[in-house]
């Protein structure tokens, strides 16, 4: 019976919504994008749009590359040649089970989601710390642990934002391993006769018969991105979902979905370009940009521990209004802290 009750439990989900304006000094939009590192899917929806501008389409098609490396020894990521070539700031964060953690001998902290018996540990290695130089005891101990005491190999996805002065590239650096370059996949779709929620930028909670709330819009947007039928017809036994009210019928809406390993720097450029969409008068009252993180990422924002458990979701969504107001919606599942 206890096992049945656990199966029937609904995992906790948390949605945080806030509103601001891109021109405000204390706007958090850039910081939230830059500190959400592990992004695998970006989608945006533009109502009353049937074709992308040349600038926006060029940006959409230039979101890569990223790389896959098979059987890469973990110690390669702490070598100073690698750090000097590709790392300007950052930490190597390892999420280890109890046995592996004890075998490495590294110092870490029990996962905050381990429960009473710590079966999972988090090890954080600051690659740019002054004490982590090749001659230090800290570096030698860590290198010995990962290279000799408990050598581990993994298949990695790697992405890198070059500044233009680097001499090395990922393909050259890891040429002795099985490395492949990938480009994100892009799906462009024009939706027709789409019922869209009516939104008012100042009404985050919505207004009866005047505007939908941020939560209603978020749920509707998830259905649209998942290509769910929202007609709510009596003979439809797959979906009873429908657009929240009040709503407006738009003749065309442009949906773009990019999937891969997408860097925050690319997403920042995309967000800025979508803001510029309203520089000229448009019929669209708002645009949505949604970013989803990898379900098995060890962190969500910055160094906040992210637990996979049943869903692994951590994502954020911008609703961009034509007056440069915006809503920011951040969602996480079970085993996650409240979004920042």
N, C-alpha and C positions, 0 to 999 in steps of 0.2 A: 504493500500500500504506500509506503514511504517513497519507493521508486516511482510509482505512478503519479504521486503528487508532484514530484520533482519534474516529471515529464510534462505535467500540465501547467507548470509555472510559466508565466509569460516573462521573458527577459526584460529588465528595466531599460527604458529608452529615455533619453533626455534631450529636449530641444530648447535652446536658448535663443531668444530673439531680441534684437535691439535696433534702434533707428538713429541715423545721424546724417551728416551732409559731407560730401567729399572735400569741401572747401574749409571745413572746421579745423582749427589747429589741433584739437584733441581727437580727431577722427582716427580710428584704429584700423582702417581697412588695409593699409599697406603692411602693417606689422602682422596682422592675422594671416595674410597671404604668405609673407616671407618666412614665417615660423611654422608653416604646415608643410613639412618637407617631402613626404612620401605620397605623391599623388598619382593615381592610375587612370582617372577618368575626369574629363572636363566636358560639361555640356552647357550650351546656352540656347535660349529661346527668345526670338524677337517677334512679337505679334505685329501684324500688319506689314509683313515683309516677305517678298517673294524671291529676292536675290541679294546676295551679300555685296558690299562695296569692295572695290579692288584692294584697298588697304587691309580690310578685315580678312578677306579671303587669303591674301598673301601671308598674313600673320598666322592664320589657322593652318596653312600648309607648311609652316616652318616652326614646328614645336619640338622637333627631335634634334639629333638622334639620341638613342640610349643603347646600352650594350648588355649582352649576357655573357658571363664567363663561367664555364663549368669546372668543377673540382678545383676551385681556387683556394689555396691554403690561407687560413685566416691571418696568419702572421704577416702576409704580404701587405695587409692594410695598415700595419703599424711600422713598416720600414720607413726610414727617413727619406729614402729616395722617392717613395710614393707620396709621403707627406709634403715634401718640398715641391713636387711636381703638380699636385692636384688639390692640396688642402690649404686653405687660407685661415679657416677657423672650423672648429667642430670636435665632436667626440665620437668614439666608437662605443656603441651601446650594445651589450650582449644580454639576451634573455635566455637563461640556462636552467635546465632542470637540476634537481638537487645533486644527483650523482656527477653530472658533468661539472657543475660548479665546484664540488669538492675535489675533483680530479685536477682542475686547473690550478687550484691554490690561490687564485686571485681574490682580491677584496671586493665585496659587493654588499648589496642590501637585499633582504628578503622582499619578494614581490608583495605589494600592498594588497594583492588579491589572493594570496596563498592560503588564507585562513589560519587556523591555529597551528597547524603543522606546515612549516615552510617547505614547499616542494618545488618552488621556483625562485630564482635569484636574478637580480639585475646588476650587471657589472658595467660601470661607466669609466671609460679611459679617455682622458682629455689629451688629444693628440698635440695640442699647441701649448700645453703647460710647460713652463720653464724646466720643471723637474723631469720632464719626459724627453731628455736629450740622450744621445747614444752612449754617453759615458756615465749616466746616472744609474744608481742601484734600481730605481723604479723601472726604468726602461729595460735594463738587463734582465730583471726578474720577470717582467711581462713577456719579453721576447722569448726567454727560456721556457716559460709556461706554454706559450702558444706554438712554439717551434719544436720543442723536444719533449716536455713533460706530457702534454696532451695535444698533439698536432691534430687540428680539425680542418676539414675541407668542406666547402659548400658551393652550391650553384648561386651566383650573385647576379642581380640586376644592378647596373651602375649607370649613373647619369652625372654629367659634369657641365658646368657653365664656364667656358674659357673666357678670360679677360682680354685675350689678344696678344699677350706677351709670352705665353708658354712655349717651350721648345718641344715638349713631348705631347703625344696624344694617347688616348686610351688604347687604340688599336696597336700603336707601336709599343706602348709600355707593357701590355699583357700579351704580346705576340707569341710568347713561349707557351701560352695556355690556349685552350679552345675558346676563342672570343668571337662573337658575332655582333655586327652593328645592326640595329633595328630602327625603323621609322614608325612613329605612332600611326595608328589607323584612324581615318577620319570618315565619318558618315554624315552626309548632308541630306536633309529631308525638308521638303516643303509640305506642311500640313494645311489642309483646306477645311473651311467651315468649322473652325475650332471655337468652342465656347471657352472664353477666358474670364477669370474672376475680375470683378471691378475692384480696384485698389485705390486707396488714398494714402499718400506718403505719411501723413501725420496720424493716421488711424491704425496703429500697429495691432490693436485689439479688434479692429473692425467697427462698423456702425450698422445697426439693424436697418436693413433695406437700402443701405447706401454704399457699403463697402465690406469686403471680406477681410478676415483677420489674417495675420501672418501665418498662423498654424494651418488654417484652411488652405491658403495658397500653397504652403509647403507640401501638404499631402496631395493636392491636385497636381503639383509640378512633378512629384515622384511618379504619379500614374502616367503623365504625359511622356516623361523620359523613358518609362518602361513600356511604352506603346500599349497601354491598357485602354480598352474600349470604354469610353465614358458616356455612352448614349443611355445607359440604364434602361434598356428595352425589356419588356415583360418576359420575352422568350430567351433572354440571355442568361444562361445558367453559369457562365464563367465569371462575369463581373457585374456587380450592381453599383459600381462607382459612377459618380456623376460630378459635374462641375458645381462648386459651391455657388450660392446666390448672395448678392446679385452678380450677374455675369453679362458679357457682351459677346456677340458672334463676330469673329474676325474672318475675313475671306481667306487670308493666307497667314501662315506663321512659319518662320524659318527655324529649324531645329538642327543644331550642329553638335556632334558628339566626337570627342577625340580620346582615344584609348592608348595607353603606353606607360612609360615612366616619365612624368611631366614635372619639370622643375618649377619652383616658385617664381623664378625670374621670368619664365615664359608666360606664366599665368598673370603676373603683374602687368606685362605688356598687353595681354588680351583684355584685362579689366580696364586699363587706360583707354584702349581703342574703343571698347564698348561705351565708355563714358562719352567719347567724342561723337558717338552716333547721334546724339541729340544736339550737336552744334548747329545743325540745320533743322528746321521744323520737320517733324515726323508725326505720322498718325499713331505710332506706338506710344502708349502712355507709360510703359515700363519695359525693362529687359531683365531676364534672369540668367545668372551665371552660377552654375553649381559645380563644386569640386569634391571628388570622392577620394579618400585615402585607401591605400592597400589594407585589406582586412587583417593581415598578419604582421603589420608594421609594429616594431617594438614601442614606438611612441606615436602620439597624435600631434599635439602642438608642442613645439620646443622639446623639452625633455619629459613631458608628462607621460607616464607609463600608460600604454594601451594594451588592454587585454582582449584576446580573440574571443574566447568562450563560445557563444552560440552564433553571434552575428558578425562582430568585428567592425561594425560601421563607425566611421568618424568622417564627417563631411561638413562643408559649409556652403551657403548659398547667398549670393547678393541679388537683391531686387533693386535695380537701378531705375530711378524715376527721371522724367525729363527735366526736372528742376535741380538735378544733382543731389537730391535727397537719396538715401538708400536704406534698405533694411538689410541687416546681417543676421542670418539664421545659421546656427551651429548645432549639430546633432552628433551624439555619441550613443553607444549602446551600453550593455552591461560591462562591468570591470573597466570603467573609465571615470576619470575625474570630471567635474564640471568644466566645460570649455572655458578658456581664458577670457 
